[in-house]
Structures are given as structure tokens and as C-alpha cells.
Amino acid sequence: MSVHGFRSSFAPGLWLCAMLLVAWSAHARDKDGAFAVKGVGSLTCREFVTQHGQRGARLSNYVGWIDGFMTGINQHTPETFDLAPWQGGSLLAYAVAGYCRRAPEESFYKAVRGLAQTLYTNRLTDASDVLVASTADAQVFVYATVLTDVRSALIEMGHLAQPIDGAFDNETAAALRRFQRSKGLPESGLPDQQTLVEIYRQP
């Protein structure tokens, strides 16, 4: 997985191409190629954008639907352990909302399918241990592979002096705080979502 995958994955120019690609479940259809989309996936982007913008009561349904869709992709796509190895449901919903604002009459299902396609290149292909990254104030869970990528990026940017393997440690936390300070982010010292977005979008 590329440390710089986030920028290319969410580039607006890729959305149109992604919409034209065939869904993974090519054989899970009837003889005419039709299949039923369940739940909020059958609703329009316009309805999702409303819920997302207002933090509506049904927003959790949409986020849960995205998580379920991604799980299905993980299960049925060869050489795929996790299509979104560091992006949480709320971040994925934010990305879908960006597309949906530009195509309000598109179905929510097609928007999520397009997002999944853009994530494919930078997926986690093999299982990775889940590590606990913690400070005195909070903790997050992160794949060992992602933590390795984060440390490599921190070294490249001059925030970490040397490669470190294994569990999350104080030196990594300090390097993350230096990076967060340089970007005006809350200095959690953790590879939280906001910090990972900034790390993965570095050129």
C-alpha cells in the first residue's frame, strides 16, 4: 500500500471513470443482469447529502451500509484483506458525500461502488496484525502495515529519526505530535483519522 495513496484515491477526476467500471459481483445477478439493492443503497445521493450535511438521524444507517458494502468487497475480492485499511466509516461517508454533491440524482449504491473502485489500488492485500496505539489520553487501533507506512512517512518528512518496528511507542507518538504541530492539528500523538488524512496526502 502506498503512503501516498490517499491523494490519488480521492482525486475527483477518478470518480467518473470509477462509475463506468463493472461491480465486483458480476455473477450475483439474474439472467438479465439485474439485482436488488437493499436499504439506503437504493436511495439517491441527494437524500444522503441532506442527512450528511445535517448530521441527520439516518446518517448512521448510511455509514453502516458503507461498512457492510466494504466488508462484502473484502470477502469476495481476490487478494483483498481490507479495501479501506485506515479509512473509518465517517471518512468514507465524507468522500461519498463529495461525489454525491456533484451527482445528486445518482444512487447512493453507485456512489459507494465508485469509492470502492478508487480504493482498490491501495487496498491491504494480506492480513495484518491490529495494534493499539495509545497515549495517556486516548487510544486508536491501527494495522501494523499502516503503522509501518506512517513511520516511513514521518522519517521522510524529518519527524522521526530512524526506522522502528513493532508496537506503538513514545518515539512514534512524539514524531506524530511534531507532524501534527506542523499541520496545525490537535497534538494527540496518535495516528487518528485527521492525522492519517494529512500523512497520506503528502506529495
C-alpha positions as CSV (number, residue, x, y, z in Angstrom):
1,M,0.0,0.0,0.0
2,S,1.4,3.4,-1.0
3,V,1.9,6.0,1.7
4,H,0.7,8.5,-0.9
5,G,-2.4,6.5,-1.9
6,F,-5.0,8.8,-0.3
7,R,-4.5,11.7,-2.7
8,S,-4.9,9.5,-5.9
9,S,-7.7,7.5,-4.4
10,F,-9.9,10.5,-3.7
11,A,-8.9,12.6,-6.7
12,P,-12.2,14.0,-8.2
13,G,-11.1,13.1,-11.7
14,L,-11.2,9.4,-10.9
15,W,-14.9,9.4,-9.9
16,L,-16.3,9.5,-13.4
17,C,-14.0,6.6,-14.5
18,A,-14.9,4.6,-11.4
19,M,-18.6,4.9,-12.2
20,L,-18.1,3.3,-15.5
21,L,-16.4,0.2,-14.2
22,V,-18.2,-3.1,-13.6
23,A,-19.0,-4.0,-10.0
24,W,-17.2,-6.9,-8.4
25,S,-20.2,-9.1,-8.0
26,A,-20.6,-9.7,-11.7
27,H,-22.2,-13.1,-11.3
28,A,-24.6,-12.2,-8.5
29,R,-27.4,-11.1,-10.8
30,D,-30.4,-12.6,-12.6
31,K,-30.3,-13.7,-16.3
32,D,-30.9,-10.1,-17.4
33,G,-28.1,-8.7,-15.3
34,A,-30.4,-7.1,-12.7
35,F,-30.1,-7.3,-9.0
36,A,-31.8,-5.8,-6.0
37,V,-30.1,-3.1,-3.9
38,K,-31.2,-3.2,-0.3
39,G,-31.6,-0.5,2.4
40,V,-30.3,3.1,1.9
41,G,-28.2,1.9,-1.0
42,S,-31.4,2.3,-3.2
43,L,-31.9,6.0,-2.2
44,T,-30.5,8.9,-4.1
45,C,-27.3,10.8,-3.4
46,R,-29.5,13.9,-2.8
47,E,-31.1,12.2,0.3
48,F,-27.7,11.2,1.6
49,V,-26.2,14.6,1.2
50,T,-29.1,16.0,3.2
51,Q,-28.5,13.6,6.0
52,H,-24.8,14.1,5.9
53,G,-25.0,17.8,6.0
54,Q,-27.5,18.0,8.8
55,R,-26.0,15.0,10.7
56,G,-29.5,13.6,10.4
57,A,-30.9,10.7,12.4
58,R,-30.4,8.3,9.5
59,L,-26.7,9.1,8.9
60,S,-25.6,6.1,10.9
61,N,-27.6,3.9,8.6
62,Y,-25.6,5.2,5.6
63,V,-22.3,4.8,7.4
64,G,-23.3,1.2,8.4
65,W,-24.3,0.5,4.8
66,I,-20.9,1.6,3.6
67,D,-19.1,-0.6,6.2
68,G,-21.2,-3.6,5.1
69,F,-20.5,-2.9,1.4
70,M,-16.8,-2.7,2.1
71,T,-16.9,-6.0,4.2
72,G,-18.6,-7.7,1.2
73,I,-15.9,-6.5,-1.1
74,N,-13.2,-7.7,1.3
75,Q,-14.9,-11.1,1.5
76,H,-15.4,-11.6,-2.3
77,T,-12.4,-9.9,-3.9
78,P,-9.3,-11.9,-4.5
79,E,-6.1,-10.7,-2.8
80,T,-8.0,-8.3,-0.7
81,F,-7.9,-8.3,3.1
82,D,-9.1,-4.7,3.7
83,L,-10.2,-2.3,0.9
84,A,-10.0,0.6,3.4
85,P,-7.2,-0.2,5.8
86,W,-7.1,3.1,7.6
87,Q,-10.2,5.0,6.5
88,G,-13.1,4.7,9.0
89,G,-16.8,4.8,8.1
90,S,-17.2,8.5,8.8
91,L,-14.3,9.4,6.5
92,L,-15.6,7.2,3.7
93,A,-19.0,8.8,4.1
94,Y,-17.4,12.2,3.7
95,A,-15.8,11.1,0.5
96,V,-19.1,9.7,-0.8
97,A,-20.8,13.0,0.1
98,G,-18.3,14.9,-2.0
99,Y,-19.2,12.8,-5.1
100,C,-22.9,12.9,-4.3
101,R,-23.0,16.7,-4.2
102,R,-21.8,16.6,-7.8
103,A,-24.3,13.9,-8.9
104,P,-27.3,14.3,-6.6
105,E,-29.6,12.1,-8.7
106,E,-27.1,9.2,-8.7
107,S,-27.9,6.3,-6.4
108,F,-26.1,6.0,-3.1
109,Y,-25.1,2.4,-4.1
110,K,-23.4,3.6,-7.3
111,A,-21.5,6.3,-5.4
112,V,-20.2,3.8,-2.8
113,R,-19.3,1.4,-5.6
114,G,-17.3,4.1,-7.2
115,L,-15.5,4.9,-4.0
116,A,-14.7,1.2,-3.5
117,Q,-13.2,1.1,-7.0
118,T,-10.9,4.1,-6.3
119,L,-9.7,2.4,-3.1
120,Y,-8.8,-0.8,-4.8
121,T,-5.2,0.0,-5.9
122,N,-4.2,0.9,-2.3
123,R,-6.0,-1.9,-0.6
124,L,-4.4,-4.1,2.1
125,T,-3.9,-7.4,0.2
126,D,-2.8,-9.6,3.1
127,A,-3.9,-9.9,6.8
128,S,-2.1,-7.6,9.2
129,D,-1.9,-7.5,13.0
130,V,-4.0,-4.9,14.6
131,L,-2.0,-2.8,17.1
132,V,-3.2,-0.5,19.9
133,A,-1.7,3.0,19.6
134,S,-2.2,4.7,23.0
135,T,-1.2,7.7,25.0
136,A,-2.3,8.8,28.4
137,D,-5.4,10.4,27.0
138,A,-6.7,8.1,24.3
139,Q,-6.1,5.1,22.0
140,V,-6.8,4.1,18.5
141,F,-6.4,0.7,16.6
142,V,-4.2,0.6,13.6
143,Y,-2.9,-2.2,11.3
144,A,0.8,-3.0,11.7
145,T,1.2,-2.4,8.0
146,V,-0.3,1.1,8.2
147,L,1.8,2.0,11.2
148,T,4.9,1.0,9.2
149,D,3.8,3.3,6.4
150,V,3.2,6.1,8.8
151,R,6.6,5.7,10.4
152,S,8.2,5.7,6.9
153,A,6.4,8.9,6.0
154,L,7.4,10.5,9.3
155,I,11.1,9.6,8.6
156,E,10.8,11.1,5.1
157,M,9.4,14.3,6.5
158,G,12.1,14.6,9.1
159,H,9.9,14.0,12.2
160,L,11.3,10.5,13.0
161,A,15.0,9.8,13.1
162,Q,15.2,6.1,12.3
163,P,13.0,3.1,11.4
164,I,11.1,1.5,14.3
165,D,9.4,-1.9,14.1
166,G,6.7,-3.4,16.3
167,A,4.4,-1.9,18.8
168,F,3.5,1.8,19.0
169,D,6.0,3.6,21.2
170,N,6.7,7.0,22.8
171,E,9.1,7.9,20.0
172,T,6.4,7.4,17.4
173,A,4.0,9.4,19.4
174,A,6.4,12.3,19.7
175,A,7.1,12.2,16.0
176,L,3.3,12.3,15.3
177,R,3.0,15.3,17.6
178,R,5.7,17.1,15.7
179,F,3.9,16.4,12.4
180,Q,0.5,17.4,13.9
181,R,2.0,20.7,15.2
182,S,3.4,21.4,11.7
183,K,-0.1,21.0,10.2
184,G,-2.0,22.8,12.9
185,L,-3.7,19.6,14.0
186,P,-4.7,18.6,17.6
187,E,-1.5,17.1,19.1
188,S,-2.9,13.8,20.0
189,G,0.3,11.9,19.3
190,L,-1.9,9.2,17.7
191,P,-2.4,8.0,14.1
192,D,-6.0,9.2,14.3
193,Q,-8.2,9.8,11.2
194,Q,-7.4,13.5,10.7
195,T,-3.7,12.8,11.1
196,L,-3.7,9.9,8.6
197,V,-5.6,12.0,6.0
198,E,-2.7,14.6,6.2
199,I,0.0,11.9,6.1
200,Y,-1.4,10.1,3.2
201,R,-2.0,13.2,1.1
202,Q,1.7,14.3,1.4
203,P,3.3,14.5,-2.1
